[in-house]
Amino acid sequence: MGSLRDSVRRILRELVAEDYPHIHYPAASYAQVTAKQQSGEAYAYSVRLLNAAGQADNSVPTIPGIKSRLNLDVGDNVAVIFPYGQLAPYIVGKAVIP
């Protein structure tokens, strides 16, 4: 019975990894703005995701090129969401990290 259970678990892990890779990451997270560029009325930001303790999450690289009309400053903490599980975050706004 053990080998059947192990086989099912392996197959499920592979299925999730291939078809639902975003399930391993939260749909929303806190981040810190690390860079800012203005382009007309919009801005492009780079952000560094933060872990649950509010520290930089070094397991994820800095995410560049997030476009927004919000005028944020480098060093601001923000809330970001990942619509539809894509690595194309949207900045919701400034955040106060609890």
C-alpha positions as CSV (number, residue, x, y, z in Angstrom):
1,M,0.0,0.0,0.0
2,G,2.9,2.3,0.7
3,S,4.3,2.3,-2.8
4,L,0.8,3.2,-4.2
5,R,0.6,6.1,-1.9
6,D,4.1,7.2,-2.8
7,S,3.3,6.9,-6.5
8,V,0.2,9.0,-6.2
9,R,2.0,11.7,-4.2
10,R,4.8,11.8,-6.8
11,I,2.3,12.1,-9.6
12,L,0.3,14.9,-7.8
13,R,3.5,16.8,-7.1
14,E,4.5,16.6,-10.8
15,L,1.0,17.7,-11.9
16,V,0.9,20.7,-9.5
17,A,4.5,21.7,-10.5
18,E,3.6,21.6,-14.2
19,D,0.1,22.8,-14.3
20,Y,-0.2,25.1,-11.3
21,P,3.3,26.5,-10.5
22,H,1.8,29.6,-9.0
23,I,0.2,27.6,-6.1
24,H,3.6,27.6,-4.4
25,Y,3.6,31.4,-4.1
26,P,1.1,33.7,-2.3
27,A,-1.4,35.6,-4.3
28,A,-0.5,38.7,-2.4
29,S,2.6,39.9,-0.7
30,Y,4.3,42.8,0.9
31,A,7.3,44.3,-1.0
32,Q,9.7,47.2,-0.7
33,V,10.3,49.6,-3.6
34,T,13.9,49.4,-4.6
35,A,14.0,51.6,-7.8
36,K,11.7,54.1,-9.5
37,Q,11.6,55.5,-13.1
38,Q,9.1,58.1,-14.3
39,S,7.7,57.9,-17.8
40,G,5.1,60.6,-18.5
41,E,2.3,60.2,-16.0
42,A,3.2,56.7,-15.1
43,Y,6.1,55.1,-13.1
44,A,8.0,51.9,-13.4
45,Y,9.1,50.3,-10.1
46,S,11.4,47.5,-9.0
47,V,10.3,45.8,-5.8
48,R,11.8,43.3,-3.4
49,L,9.3,40.8,-1.9
50,L,9.3,40.6,1.9
51,N,8.8,37.5,3.9
52,A,6.3,37.1,6.7
53,A,8.7,38.8,9.2
54,G,8.9,41.9,7.0
55,Q,12.5,41.1,5.9
56,A,13.7,40.9,2.3
57,D,12.9,37.5,0.8
58,N,16.3,36.5,-0.7
59,S,14.8,33.4,-2.3
60,V,13.0,35.6,-4.9
61,P,14.9,38.0,-7.1
62,T,14.0,41.7,-7.3
63,I,11.0,42.2,-9.7
64,P,11.6,45.0,-12.1
65,G,9.3,47.0,-14.5
66,I,6.1,47.1,-12.5
67,K,4.0,49.9,-14.0
68,S,1.8,52.1,-11.9
69,R,0.3,55.5,-11.7
70,L,1.0,55.6,-8.0
71,N,3.7,58.0,-7.0
72,L,5.8,56.0,-4.5
73,D,9.3,56.6,-3.1
74,V,12.2,54.2,-3.0
75,G,12.1,52.5,0.4
76,D,8.2,52.5,0.6
77,N,6.6,49.3,1.6
78,V,3.7,48.3,-0.7
79,A,1.2,45.5,-1.1
80,V,1.4,43.6,-4.4
81,I,-0.9,41.0,-5.9
82,F,-0.2,38.5,-8.6
83,P,-3.4,38.3,-10.8
84,Y,-4.1,34.9,-12.2
85,G,-0.9,33.5,-10.8
86,Q,1.3,35.3,-13.2
87,L,4.6,36.9,-12.3
88,A,3.3,40.2,-13.4
89,P,2.5,41.9,-10.1
90,Y,0.2,44.8,-9.5
91,I,1.0,47.4,-6.8
92,V,-2.2,47.9,-4.7
93,G,-0.8,50.7,-2.6
94,K,1.4,51.7,0.3
95,A,1.4,49.2,3.2
96,V,2.0,49.3,6.9
97,I,3.6,46.0,7.7
98,P,2.1,44.6,11.0
